[in-house]
Amino acid sequence: MRFFSDNAAPVHPALFAAMADANTLDTAYDGDRWSKQLDARFSEVFETQVRALWVPSGTAANCLALAAMCPPHGSIICHRDAHIQNDECGAPEFYTHGAKLFLAEGDGAKLTSETISAVLDATRYDVHQTQPHAISITNATEYGRVYSPADVAAIGDLAKSRKLGLHMDGARFANAIASSNCSLADMTWRAGVTALSFGFIKNGGMNAEALVFFDTDLADATLYRRKRAGMLLCKGRYLAAQLLAMLEGNLWLDLARNANAGAALLAQAAGNRLIHPTEANEVFIRVTMEEAAKLRGLGFDFYDWGPGEARLVISWDQDPKDIQPLADAIAAL
């Protein structure tokens, strides 16, 4: 009956098994044999040479990536509703030691090359204004919208022409890939992405995300930033073991597909109540206060998402039988 957040979902049993296998004496920090496999394993799935670092949260992944691309006197362009703007308590500014966020527009929290250019073109290139150094996009977005590889490539071309880094906040990256049915490479480095925050916690992980650098030169200094930020855990092998287990047999993709399918079931029941197209595992619907209270009275939990709106999130572990009662309740409103 819970549709509050995929952050609250259980940990997949395969990850507990992987952590149990790692529960043995090994080198501390990131010198263990699990952590040492990450570069090669992520390079394999992305079809290019990458550097992959474990971090314990999506905020850490986002902000370490941005700090690698943007100096304190620079700026980062993101959507007005981006997670790094509204939900990370100033962490991007903290990690970059003061870089400014420039806010752009776009339907469903999706940026376009045109909305980004509008911000760039309004910036004076003189010493009195912070200069853009990076663009950050979220895939899937805060409203469950998905950038296609072509969408990303259009932004990537702009970033390259303006000599900007391109960061992808992929807290629900697995859901975006499952929705697009494309390769990891086509959604990222082939489209011009510099660094990716590859989220696993929302998709069955416990406390491990992957920070993937396609510009591998950015990784070296990030190792020091991770330590300085208090994010270099002494028993990092447990995080690395989770990431490797998620990649095994494309478990991450299977779990995301299940969550997306559940969201599609709810979206169908919602009909014209839908606020945004359902493209990943989040469903946004119009409900009155009385209707929301009625759904909660039946035992369903979810976020209010502004006046007359609600957000419903499907997790990796929810079967259609778990979702159908809510679909029926929404259809009956």
N, C-alpha and C positions, 0 to 999 in steps of 0.2 A: 504493500500500500504506500510505499515511499517513492516519491518522484521529486525529491528536494534537490539532490545533487549527486552526481557520479563520484564526487570526492568522498562520499560516505559509503560507497559500495565496499563489499568484502574484497579481500585479497584472493587472487586465484590460487588454488591449491598447488599448482605447478611451481609457483614462486616460493611457497613455503618449503617445498621439497628441495628446490635449488639452494635456498638459504641453509637448509639442514645439511646438504652436501658440502657447503662452504664452512660449516661449523667445525673447523679444525685449525690447528696452528698454522699460520702463514705469515708472510711479511705484512707489516702494518701499512696504513694509509692507502696508497694506490699502487704499491709495489707487488701485490699478490698476483697469483696466476690468473685469476678471473679478470681483474682490472687490466692486465696486460693483453687480454684477448680483445678488448673492446675496439681498438682501432681497426684491426683486421676484420672483425666480424661486421662492424658497421660499414666498412669499406666494401665488403662483399655485397651487402644488401642494397647499398646505394650505387654500386657499379662504378665507383671512383675512389681515389684515395682520400680518406677523411681522417680527422682527429676527433675522437669521441671521449668525453669526460662525463663521469657520473656526478650528479648533484642531488641534494635531498629535497628540492622543491622546484616548482615551475618558476616562481619568482627569482630564485637563484639563477636558473638557466637563462631566463630572459635578460636579467640585469648584467650578468657576467658577459653575455654575448654583446650587449649594447656598449658596455664599458670597453670591450675590445675594439669597437668600431668608432667610438665617439669620444673626443677629449672633453675635459671640463668646460671649455669655452665654446663647445659646439652645440648642435641641436639635432633632435631626432623627430622625424615626421611620423605620426601615427593617427589612427582614427579618433575622433572625439569620444567614442565609446569604448576605446581599447582598454583591455585589462591593465596594461602598464600605466594608463592614465587614471583610471577610476578605482582600481582594486589592489594596488600594490604599495599603498601608504608612502608614496614618494621614493620607493626603492630605486627606480631607475636614476633619479637625480642623485641619490645617496651613493650608489655604486659608481656612477660616472664622475662623482665629485662636483656635480653642479650643472651638468648638461641640461638644456631646456627641451621640453616636449612641444613641438608645433602640431596643432590639431587640424586635421582635415576632415572632410565630409564624405559621405557615401552611403547608399541605401543598404540597410541590413548590416551596417558596420563594415562594409567592404569598401576599400579604397580603390580608386582607378588612377591611371596615369594622368588623367585630366584633373582630378581633384588634388592630386599631389603636386602637379605642375602649378596649380593656382597658388599653393602655399609657397613653392619655390620662387615663383615669379614675383611674389609680393615681398620677398626678402631682399633688402639692399646688401650688396656685396661690399661692405665697408666695415671698418673696425668697431663701429658703434652697435652692430647687431651680431647675435650669435649666428654662425654659419652652419648650414645643414651638413651632416656627415653620414647620416643613415636614415633608412626608412624601415619601419616595423609594421608588418601585417600579421593578422591572426587568422589561422586556418585550421579548423572551422572558426568562424567569427563568434563574437559574443552573442549574436542572434542566430547562431546555427547555420549561417550561410557558408558556402564552400567556394573558394577560389579554384577555378580550373587551371590546368597547366598553362593554358593560353592567357588567362587573367594574370597569373604570376609572371609569365614571360613579358607581357606588356609593361609591367612595373619594373621587372628586371632590366629591360632595355633602357627605360628611363633612368634607373639608378646607374647603370653603366655609363650612359651619356653624360650624366652629371657628376660622375666619380663618387657615388655614394654607396655605402654598404647596404645590403638588404637582409634584414632579419625576419625570420618567420617564427611567430609564437605558435607552437604546435601543441598546446595543452590537449587539444582534441584532434591532433594531426592524423591519428589512426582512423578516426571517423571520416575525416576529409578524404583520405585515400580510399577507404571503403566505398564512399559515395561516388568518387570520381572514377574508380576502377582503372587507375593509371599506375605507372611505376613510381617508386620513390624518387628515382632520378629525374623523371620528367616534371615532377612537382617541385623540385628543389634546385639542384645545382645547374641542370640543363636550362632552367628558366631564370637563372641569375641569382639564386639565393646564396648569400655569403655564410650565414650561420642559421641553424635550426634548433629550437627548443623542442625536442621530441618527447612528448608527454606520454607517460605510462601509468601514472598514479590514478588518473580518472578512468583508466581502462583495465583495471585489475591489478595494478601494482600496489606496493605498500609505501615506500618512501624513496623511490629512485626515478629520476628523470635523466635523459641523455642530452647533453649539449654537444651538438655535432657541428664541427667547423669544416666547411668546404674550402675556405681559404685557410689552409693548414698552418700558415705562418702566425695566425692570430692565437693559436692554442698555447704557445710557449708562455707568453706573458699572463695568460688566463690561469695557468697553474698557480702562479704567485697570487693573483687576485683571489682565486678560490681559497687559498690558505689564509690570506689576510682577512677575508670576509668570514672566517670561522666555518667554512664549508668543507674543509678537508677532514673528513671523518676518519678516525684512526682504524676502524674496521670497515673500510670501504669495500671489502670483498663481498659483503652482504648486499650492497647496492649493485655491484657489478654482476653478481649472480642473478639478481632479479632481471636485469636488462638482457642478459644472455638467454635466460629462460623465456622471456617474452619473444625474442627473435626466433627461437627454436620452432621450426615448423610453422612459422608465421602465426603463432598464437595471438599476437597483438591484433592481427587483421581479422581473425575469426571472431574475437571478442567484440571488435568494433562493428563488424557486420551484424552481429546479433543485436547490439544496442540500436543501430540505425534501423533495423527491421522493426523493432518495437516502437520506435518513434514514428515510423510510417503508419503503423497501425493506429496510433493515437491521432495522427494528423488526419487520417481518413475519417475518423469519427468526429473530429472537430469541425470539418466542413468549412463554412464561411466564417467561423470564429477565428481561423488562422490569421495571425498578424504578419508572419514571414513564411516564405516557403520552407518546408521542413527538408533539409538536405543532409543533416547529420543526426545526432541523438537528442536534440533539444526541440521542444515544441512550444511555441508562444501563442496563446489564445486570448481572446476577449471574453471576460466574465465580469459580471457585476459583483459588488460586494456580497450581495445576498446569495448569488450563485456560488461564489468562492466559499462562503460559509457553509453552504449545503454540501459541497464536495468534501470539505474538511469534516463535517458532521458524519459523513459516511466512512471516515477513516483515512482519507488520502492527504498526504502532505506535499507541499510544493511552495515555491517562492511566489509572493506577489511581485510583479515586475512593473510597477507604476500604476496609476489609477486605471482600474478596469482591465488590467492585464495580469496574466499569470504565466510563469515558466514551468514547464514539465520536462524533467530530464530522465532518460532511460539509461540504466546501467548495464554493464556487460552480462550480469548474471540473471537478468529478468527474462523469464519465458513469456510467451504470449498469454498463458493462463494467468500470469501475474498482472498483465497489462489490460486484459480484456474488461475486467470490472470497471476500471477508470474510463475506458473507451465507451462502455455502455452508459456510465453515469453522465459523461459529457454529452453524449447523443440524446440523452433523456432530459437535459435541462430545458 
